[in-house]
Amino acid sequence: RSAMHIWLKGSSTQVSSSPPRDRISRRLARHALLLILGSVLSLACCWTEMLSSTEKTAPSVAEGQRQAGARYALLTFTAVNLLNYMDRMAPNSVKELMIKEFHLSDAESALPGTFGLVAYLLCGQVAGLIVDKRWVDPRHLLGGAVLVWSLATLLVGCSQSLAHLIALKVVVNAGESCFAAVAYPLLADFYPPAERPTAYAVVLGAIPFGCALGFGLGGILGDMFGWRAAMFMVGVPGLMVASLIPFISLPPRGVNDVGEVAPEFAAVNIKDGHGGGAIGQLFDAYRAVLSQTHWVMCCAAVVVQSLSMTAAAEWYPTYLHRFVGISTKEAGMVMGVALVTGGCGGTLLFGRLAQQAAASYESAYFLVPALLIVPGALCLAAAVNLANSALISCFWLSASLFFTFSFQAPATAIMINAVPPHLRAQSTALSALISKSFDMAGPLAIGIVSDLSDLKTAMQLLWIVSLASDVFWWAGYWLLSPLPKVTAASHEGDLSLASLFSEPAKEACDERAPISRSGKQEQAYSSIA
């Protein structure tokens, strides 16, 4: 109630001349508060049941097969990732409204995103260590993170200054940093290597949908009711989805990876870190991960590509508003349609293509992005320089995202498969640390160049940087030794997209194939705090 009082009081000058809009805003606030109360009570009931029961893991099936509970985990992680990016992109769709209300320069408007990325990469390291060591149940960690970032998104609508925007963005990104550390390693335990690219494509396919909802809902609600109401409403769904997370099963860690780990990790695979406390163990994990050349090359390619994509997501709606002359609502719709048609289509199609090609070509995970990044960059150049209407902008941006998002599923599969199970959360956090460190510079650089010249000149950096990322994909394909092929046994059965949402047969669930491991390996793979 106090937060809503501040929000309505701070918005009084904006709505004083429009009583119907004031009444609508108050009605939205009342309904949203009721949804929040119901969601928090539901979440409390779910977690109470989980904490009162004994810790359980999913019944295992034979090694190299899909584990029980995989469908529920895949759907839940997809929903969480969708909300993750919806909450992350909604402020970008109403950025121009925030700039006008708080009288910000372009460089100042990039500060919340910059500080938020700092929080993301620092908190992600802590989350990765916690998940790998199983100091906390990863389901409870992710559920609490979703609750925190959803509440922080709601409170962005109460901001009264740039400092408030920065502080709340830090909280949002700190919560979002837990998702990758929890979801990607668990999916590797649920699905065998042959099915992981498509499984990751499904989860990553939620990114363009989430971005589209963030841009679309943010732009529509911001245009109709103001940016504060838009931020308040996009944060509500996360409170309800958080109640689904505690019911995800926990399969034995590494159950699908016996014999799949790279040989250079043979010693690391049974070592759980020694000396130096938590910080020493964290740096031991970093050294082990950075010794894997495939991981390093793939991470470099992702870093450069992500630099361009992050800056484009933050600045392209503003570019459309200033240079194409369309409204905030139309700019949000352009981003939303382009992300759904291009981004989601490219992620799913090329993730599936990479998985099929990997059966015949050992370096297919590097080859698929290497072939498609260049046309994506050229289409992005057209979206910046040839856009003169909402329709033309949407066409070129959709084409760019269709080709550019081809790297997502193959890159995730490379970086997950290249490291042992008990280091995957920390390797995911390390990749985020590296990529987000560079991501901070992207939007800020666009803002600085825009202040020095104009925004259109600054936007040329986007497609140039995207072209540069292709160097690393070709280097990984030509210069590195191929990653081990997926074994023929893991290709048995249906590997279609729809098959990912089916549970393993009951006979397989009852098989309980024994796992031959030493005591230290069993502890590293299966122990739960």
TORMAR-688427 format. One line per 10 residues: number of its first residue (from 1); their letters; for each residue x, y, z of C-alpha. Coordinates in nm, 3 decimals. Example, Ala and Ser with C-alpha at 12.3 -4.5 7.8 and 13.67 -1.06 7.14 Angstrom:
<marlums>
1 = as = 1.230,-0.450,0.780; 1.367,-0.106,0.714;
</marlums>
This chain:
<marlums>
1 = rsamhiwlkg = 0.000,0.000,0.000; 0.284,0.240,0.078; 0.450,0.169,-0.255; 0.126,0.228,-0.444; 0.064,0.551,-0.251; 0.408,0.676,-0.359; 0.339,0.572,-0.719; 0.002,0.746,-0.742; 0.127,1.050,-0.559; 0.429,1.077,-0.786;
11 = sstqvssspp = 0.208,1.041,-1.092; -0.054,1.295,-0.976; 0.071,1.570,-1.205; 0.059,1.332,-1.497; -0.301,1.220,-1.445; -0.457,1.525,-1.283; -0.590,1.649,-1.616; -0.735,1.309,-1.705; -0.962,1.170,-1.430; -1.060,0.854,-1.628;
21 = rdrisrrlar = -0.694,0.761,-1.661; -0.646,0.816,-1.288; -0.936,0.581,-1.212; -0.799,0.318,-1.451; -0.456,0.338,-1.288; -0.605,0.292,-0.941; -0.816,0.000,-1.060; -0.511,-0.167,-1.215; -0.323,-0.113,-0.890; -0.596,-0.280,-0.681;
31 = halllilgsv = -0.618,-0.583,-0.910; -0.241,-0.617,-0.924; -0.213,-0.607,-0.544; -0.472,-0.884,-0.517; -0.276,-1.093,-0.766; 0.043,-1.034,-0.569; -0.121,-1.142,-0.243; -0.264,-1.459,-0.399; 0.065,-1.546,-0.565; 0.268,-1.501,-0.247;
41 = lslaccwtem = 0.024,-1.719,-0.050; 0.037,-1.988,-0.320; 0.415,-1.976,-0.322; 0.427,-2.004,0.056; 0.204,-2.314,0.048; 0.421,-2.479,-0.219; 0.746,-2.415,-0.036; 0.598,-2.523,0.298; 0.507,-2.857,0.145; 0.853,-2.893,-0.008;
51 = lsstektaps = 1.038,-2.808,0.313; 0.820,-3.033,0.526; 0.889,-3.334,0.304; 1.214,-3.523,0.278; 1.449,-3.425,-0.002; 1.379,-3.639,-0.304; 1.537,-3.700,-0.641; 1.375,-3.819,-0.957; 1.371,-4.193,-1.022; 1.659,-4.255,-1.260;
61 = vaegqrqaga = 1.648,-4.440,-1.587; 1.931,-4.608,-1.774; 2.228,-4.386,-1.847; 2.208,-4.188,-2.171; 1.828,-4.165,-2.163; 1.579,-3.897,-2.074; 1.504,-3.880,-1.702; 1.164,-3.881,-1.535; 1.024,-3.529,-1.484; 1.205,-3.389,-1.788;
71 = ryalltftav = 0.886,-3.255,-1.949; 0.778,-3.061,-1.638; 1.127,-2.920,-1.590; 1.154,-2.814,-1.955; 0.815,-2.638,-1.952; 0.885,-2.466,-1.619; 1.230,-2.344,-1.720; 1.087,-2.218,-2.050; 0.818,-2.020,-1.866; 1.074,-1.873,-1.623;
81 = nllnymdrma = 1.308,-1.773,-1.906; 1.019,-1.606,-2.089; 0.939,-1.396,-1.782; 1.308,-1.330,-1.727; 1.341,-1.151,-2.060; 0.998,-0.991,-2.043; 1.095,-0.816,-1.720; 1.437,-0.732,-1.861; 1.312,-0.574,-2.186; 0.999,-0.394,-2.068;
91 = pnsvkelmik = 1.194,-0.086,-1.945; 1.360,-0.052,-2.288; 1.022,-0.017,-2.460; 0.930,0.285,-2.245; 1.281,0.427,-2.221; 1.191,0.743,-2.412; 0.908,0.814,-2.162; 1.151,0.773,-1.871; 1.401,1.006,-2.036; 1.137,1.277,-2.072;
101 = efhlsdaesa = 1.002,1.245,-1.718; 1.341,1.244,-1.543; 1.514,1.477,-1.796; 1.798,1.233,-1.865; 2.068,1.242,-2.129; 2.122,0.936,-2.347; 2.431,0.838,-2.147; 2.246,0.874,-1.814; 1.958,0.662,-1.941; 2.202,0.373,-1.997;
111 = lpgtfglvay = 2.324,0.376,-1.633; 2.050,0.147,-1.488; 2.133,-0.120,-1.743; 2.505,-0.081,-1.681; 2.480,-0.115,-1.302; 2.230,-0.397,-1.344; 2.479,-0.593,-1.552; 2.743,-0.550,-1.280; 2.501,-0.703,-1.030; 2.416,-0.981,-1.276;
121 = llcgqvagli = 2.770,-1.096,-1.326; 2.875,-1.072,-0.958; 2.568,-1.249,-0.818; 2.589,-1.509,-1.094; 2.927,-1.626,-0.962; 2.783,-1.679,-0.615; 2.481,-1.862,-0.757; 2.704,-2.090,-0.967; 2.914,-2.188,-0.667; 2.606,-2.252,-0.453;
131 = vdkrwvdprh = 2.446,-2.473,-0.719; 2.758,-2.678,-0.793; 2.827,-2.735,-0.422; 2.456,-2.792,-0.351; 2.473,-2.574,-0.041; 2.111,-2.481,-0.113; 1.847,-2.676,-0.301; 1.869,-2.523,-0.653; 1.489,-2.525,-0.682; 1.453,-2.306,-0.374;
141 = llggavlvws = 1.731,-2.076,-0.497; 1.562,-2.024,-0.834; 1.214,-1.987,-0.683; 1.334,-1.718,-0.442; 1.519,-1.541,-0.723; 1.207,-1.530,-0.942; 1.006,-1.388,-0.651; 1.267,-1.118,-0.581; 1.312,-0.998,-0.938; 0.935,-0.993,-1.000;
151 = latllvgcsq = 0.875,-0.777,-0.693; 1.159,-0.546,-0.797; 1.005,-0.512,-1.144; 0.677,-0.407,-0.983; 0.852,-0.145,-0.774; 1.020,0.012,-1.077; 0.680,0.173,-1.131; 0.727,0.356,-0.799; 1.062,0.513,-0.895; 1.098,0.885,-0.837;
161 = slahlialkv = 1.454,0.941,-0.959; 1.739,0.793,-1.158; 1.885,0.651,-0.836; 1.565,0.451,-0.778; 1.580,0.310,-1.131; 1.941,0.206,-1.082; 1.880,0.040,-0.744; 1.580,-0.161,-0.864; 1.755,-0.266,-1.185; 2.038,-0.402,-0.970;
171 = vvnagescfa = 1.790,-0.614,-0.772; 1.616,-0.739,-1.088; 1.940,-0.849,-1.251; 2.073,-1.005,-0.930; 1.769,-1.232,-0.923; 1.785,-1.310,-1.294; 2.148,-1.423,-1.262; 2.035,-1.740,-1.083; 1.836,-1.878,-1.376; 2.116,-1.997,-1.604;
181 = avayplladf = 2.318,-2.140,-1.313; 2.022,-2.359,-1.214; 1.842,-2.439,-1.539; 2.115,-2.531,-1.787; 2.300,-2.786,-1.567; 1.972,-2.948,-1.459; 1.857,-2.982,-1.820; 2.185,-3.159,-1.896; 2.094,-3.412,-1.625; 1.742,-3.457,-1.760;
191 = yppaerptay = 1.841,-3.500,-2.127; 2.122,-3.704,-2.289; 2.376,-3.524,-2.512; 2.191,-3.614,-2.833; 1.879,-3.428,-2.719; 2.037,-3.128,-2.546; 2.063,-2.887,-2.844; 1.689,-2.911,-2.910; 1.607,-2.893,-2.538; 1.817,-2.579,-2.506;
201 = avvlgaipfg = 1.658,-2.443,-2.823; 1.314,-2.473,-2.657; 1.427,-2.288,-2.344; 1.624,-2.029,-2.543; 1.330,-1.992,-2.782; 1.147,-1.831,-2.492; 1.395,-1.541,-2.508; 1.246,-1.378,-2.819; 0.893,-1.447,-2.692; 0.981,-1.285,-2.359;
211 = calgfglggi = 1.147,-0.991,-2.532; 0.845,-0.954,-2.758; 0.608,-0.951,-2.461; 0.831,-0.703,-2.282; 0.850,-0.468,-2.580; 0.488,-0.522,-2.687; 0.316,-0.502,-2.348; 0.552,-0.231,-2.230; 0.491,-0.021,-2.539; 0.112,-0.069,-2.539;
221 = lgdmfgwraa = 0.061,-0.017,-2.165; 0.311,0.270,-2.161; 0.131,0.445,-2.446; -0.213,0.394,-2.284; -0.147,0.435,-1.911; 0.211,0.561,-1.872; 0.536,0.376,-1.813; 0.469,0.326,-1.441; 0.156,0.119,-1.500; 0.343,-0.080,-1.766;
231 = mfmvgvpglm = 0.621,-0.175,-1.524; 0.374,-0.263,-1.252; 0.178,-0.504,-1.467; 0.465,-0.694,-1.633; 0.604,-0.795,-1.294; 0.290,-0.978,-1.175; 0.316,-1.307,-1.374; 0.654,-1.395,-1.222; 0.499,-1.418,-0.877; 0.267,-1.693,-0.998;
241 = vaslipfisl = 0.527,-1.889,-1.196; 0.757,-1.897,-0.892; 0.513,-2.138,-0.723; 0.580,-2.402,-0.994; 0.954,-2.427,-0.937; 0.967,-2.631,-0.610; 0.799,-2.928,-0.780; 1.081,-2.985,-1.031; 1.253,-3.320,-0.978; 1.626,-3.353,-0.913;
251 = pprgvndvge = 1.783,-3.632,-1.123; 2.119,-3.776,-1.013; 2.385,-3.532,-1.123; 2.583,-3.653,-1.424; 2.358,-3.954,-1.489; 2.375,-3.890,-1.865; 2.743,-3.801,-1.883; 2.936,-4.118,-1.798; 3.201,-4.145,-2.069; 3.098,-3.814,-2.228;
261 = vapefaavni = 3.332,-3.574,-2.042; 3.640,-3.449,-2.223; 3.958,-3.644,-2.130; 4.138,-3.337,-1.993; 3.876,-3.323,-1.719; 3.934,-3.678,-1.598; 4.113,-3.561,-1.284; 3.889,-3.260,-1.230; 3.583,-3.480,-1.256; 3.642,-3.638,-0.914;
271 = kdghgggaig = 3.795,-3.336,-0.750; 3.568,-3.109,-0.550; 3.804,-2.820,-0.480; 4.055,-2.799,-0.197; 4.196,-2.515,0.006; 4.126,-2.145,0.002; 3.764,-2.177,0.108; 3.483,-2.085,-0.128; 3.692,-1.827,-0.317; 3.971,-2.078,-0.374;
281 = qlfdayravl = 3.728,-2.339,-0.500; 3.572,-2.082,-0.732; 3.907,-1.995,-0.889; 3.999,-2.365,-0.915; 3.681,-2.413,-1.117; 3.763,-2.113,-1.336; 4.110,-2.249,-1.415; 3.967,-2.589,-1.504; 3.702,-2.440,-1.734; 3.940,-2.196,-1.905;
291 = sqthwvmcca = 4.174,-2.483,-1.990; 3.911,-2.615,-2.233; 3.981,-2.453,-2.571; 3.638,-2.531,-2.719; 3.468,-2.357,-2.427; 3.697,-2.053,-2.459; 3.647,-2.014,-2.836; 3.270,-2.052,-2.810; 3.255,-1.806,-2.521; 3.454,-1.549,-2.722;
301 = avvvqslsmt = 3.209,-1.575,-3.012; 2.909,-1.541,-2.779; 3.064,-1.240,-2.603; 3.112,-1.042,-2.923; 2.768,-1.129,-3.061; 2.598,-1.055,-2.730; 2.764,-0.712,-2.722; 2.580,-0.617,-3.040; 2.248,-0.777,-2.940; 2.233,-0.612,-2.597;
311 = aaaewyptyl = 2.294,-0.265,-2.740; 2.037,-0.324,-3.016; 1.771,-0.437,-2.768; 1.815,-0.123,-2.560; 1.849,0.137,-2.834; 1.658,0.019,-3.141; 1.311,0.119,-3.008; 1.447,0.464,-2.929; 1.603,0.480,-3.277; 1.268,0.397,-3.437;
321 = hrfvgistke = 1.096,0.667,-3.235; 1.349,0.937,-3.324; 1.445,0.863,-3.685; 1.154,0.665,-3.828; 0.897,0.879,-3.649; 0.678,0.606,-3.503; 0.523,0.610,-3.158; 0.647,0.420,-2.854; 0.361,0.174,-2.897; 0.448,0.105,-3.263;
331 = agmvmgvalv = 0.819,0.069,-3.182; 0.734,-0.188,-2.917; 0.517,-0.378,-3.164; 0.797,-0.379,-3.423; 1.038,-0.527,-3.170; 0.780,-0.780,-3.052; 0.687,-0.908,-3.398; 1.050,-0.925,-3.509; 1.156,-1.119,-3.200; 0.873,-1.374,-3.227;
341 = tggcggtllf = 0.895,-1.436,-3.603; 1.270,-1.403,-3.645; 1.427,-1.475,-3.308; 1.212,-1.768,-3.202; 1.207,-1.920,-3.550; 1.584,-1.899,-3.586; 1.650,-2.042,-3.240; 1.425,-2.346,-3.286; 1.503,-2.416,-3.652; 1.881,-2.384,-3.636;
351 = grlaqqaaas = 1.904,-2.551,-3.296; 1.728,-2.851,-3.447; 1.946,-2.829,-3.761; 2.265,-2.827,-3.554; 2.149,-3.133,-3.361; 2.081,-3.328,-3.680; 2.407,-3.218,-3.842; 2.605,-3.323,-3.532; 2.528,-3.686,-3.612; 2.739,-3.658,-3.928;
361 = yesayflvpa = 2.968,-3.356,-3.873; 3.171,-3.336,-3.555; 3.206,-2.957,-3.565; 2.848,-2.879,-3.669; 2.787,-2.672,-3.354; 3.054,-2.427,-3.476; 2.969,-2.452,-3.846; 2.598,-2.363,-3.826; 2.651,-2.020,-3.659; 2.958,-1.951,-3.876;
371 = llivpgalcl = 2.747,-1.975,-4.192; 2.456,-1.765,-4.065; 2.602,-1.473,-3.866; 2.710,-1.278,-4.179; 2.361,-1.260,-4.339; 2.224,-1.166,-3.996; 2.469,-0.875,-3.968; 2.390,-0.751,-4.320; 2.017,-0.756,-4.245; 2.085,-0.559,-3.926;
381 = aaavnlansa = 2.271,-0.298,-4.133; 1.964,-0.273,-4.356; 1.737,-0.237,-4.050; 1.943,0.063,-3.939; 2.002,0.236,-4.273; 1.703,0.144,-4.491; 1.423,0.167,-4.235; 1.171,0.436,-4.331; 0.852,0.283,-4.191; 0.739,0.041,-3.923;
391 = liscfwlsas = 0.680,-0.235,-4.180; 1.024,-0.207,-4.343; 1.193,-0.192,-4.003; 1.007,-0.502,-3.888; 1.100,-0.697,-4.202; 1.475,-0.630,-4.185; 1.494,-0.674,-3.810; 1.305,-1.007,-3.831; 1.545,-1.131,-4.098; 1.845,-1.024,-3.890;
401 = lfftfsfqap = 1.723,-1.198,-3.576; 1.631,-1.513,-3.769; 1.994,-1.563,-3.875; 2.161,-1.417,-3.568; 1.977,-1.634,-3.312; 2.118,-1.944,-3.485; 2.410,-1.947,-3.240; 2.211,-1.979,-2.918; 2.137,-2.351,-2.888; 2.467,-2.476,-3.042;
411 = ataiminavp = 2.672,-2.244,-2.821; 2.492,-2.355,-2.504; 2.540,-2.721,-2.599; 2.914,-2.668,-2.661; 2.977,-2.495,-2.329; 2.768,-2.744,-2.128; 2.906,-3.059,-2.292; 3.267,-2.940,-2.268; 3.278,-2.940,-1.886; 3.201,-3.205,-1.621;
421 = phlraqstal = 2.865,-3.205,-1.442; 2.987,-3.067,-1.110; 3.138,-2.758,-1.278; 2.854,-2.668,-1.512; 2.683,-2.407,-1.297; 3.013,-2.229,-1.236; 3.108,-2.250,-1.606; 2.769,-2.098,-1.694; 2.826,-1.820,-1.439; 3.178,-1.763,-1.575;
431 = salisksfdm = 3.048,-1.726,-1.930; 2.793,-1.473,-1.801; 3.069,-1.289,-1.612; 3.275,-1.256,-1.928; 2.991,-1.173,-2.168; 2.810,-0.931,-1.939; 3.135,-0.749,-1.862; 3.148,-0.657,-2.230; 2.770,-0.610,-2.252; 2.799,-0.319,-2.009;
441 = agplaigivs = 3.001,-0.130,-2.267; 2.755,-0.178,-2.554; 2.455,0.038,-2.456; 2.682,0.291,-2.286; 2.901,0.324,-2.598; 2.594,0.380,-2.815; 2.474,0.651,-2.573; 2.812,0.827,-2.567; 2.855,0.821,-2.947; 2.496,0.941,-2.982;
451 = dlsdlktamq = 2.564,1.238,-2.753; 2.878,1.322,-2.954; 2.717,1.291,-3.298; 2.371,1.136,-3.344; 2.200,0.806,-3.271; 2.197,0.685,-3.633; 2.575,0.709,-3.653; 2.610,0.524,-3.324; 2.382,0.243,-3.442; 2.629,0.152,-3.720;
461 = llwivslasd = 2.842,-0.012,-3.452; 2.580,-0.285,-3.409; 2.623,-0.466,-3.741; 3.000,-0.411,-3.750; 3.045,-0.583,-3.413; 2.810,-0.862,-3.520; 3.027,-0.931,-3.825; 3.335,-0.950,-3.602; 3.186,-1.237,-3.400; 3.189,-1.464,-3.706;
471 = vfwwagywll = 3.569,-1.478,-3.692; 3.552,-1.684,-3.373; 3.294,-1.930,-3.510; 3.512,-2.004,-3.814; 3.821,-2.029,-3.592; 3.643,-2.287,-3.377; 3.546,-2.485,-3.685; 3.882,-2.483,-3.864; 4.144,-2.456,-3.588; 4.012,-2.671,-3.301;
481 = splpkvtaas = 3.996,-3.046,-3.285; 3.637,-3.170,-3.315; 3.443,-3.236,-2.999; 3.362,-3.606,-2.945; 3.072,-3.726,-3.157; 2.746,-3.812,-2.987; 2.741,-4.190,-2.950; 2.515,-4.384,-3.181; 2.325,-4.529,-2.886; 2.210,-4.186,-2.780;
491 = hegdlslasl = 2.052,-4.131,-3.123; 1.817,-4.424,-3.085; 1.451,-4.329,-3.065; 1.259,-4.023,-3.171; 1.457,-3.697,-3.145; 1.181,-3.470,-3.277; 1.089,-3.145,-3.105; 0.759,-3.289,-2.984; 0.932,-3.592,-2.831; 1.110,-3.366,-2.579;
501 = fsepakeacd = 0.776,-3.314,-2.406; 0.709,-3.686,-2.356; 0.812,-3.871,-2.044; 1.032,-4.185,-2.061; 0.852,-4.515,-2.081; 0.750,-4.674,-1.751; 0.968,-4.977,-1.822; 1.268,-4.748,-1.857; 1.183,-4.567,-1.535; 1.164,-4.895,-1.349;
511 = erapisrsgk = 1.488,-5.023,-1.492; 1.713,-4.840,-1.245; 2.031,-4.927,-1.433; 2.324,-4.932,-1.191; 2.589,-4.664,-1.225; 2.948,-4.776,-1.182; 3.138,-4.497,-1.008; 3.393,-4.459,-0.734; 3.297,-4.311,-0.399; 3.439,-3.968,-0.480;
521 = qeqayssia = 3.267,-3.962,-0.817; 2.936,-4.057,-0.660; 2.973,-3.780,-0.405; 3.065,-3.525,-0.673; 2.776,-3.630,-0.897; 2.490,-3.707,-0.659; 2.532,-3.546,-0.316; 2.267,-3.290,-0.216; 2.314,-3.058,0.082;
</marlums>
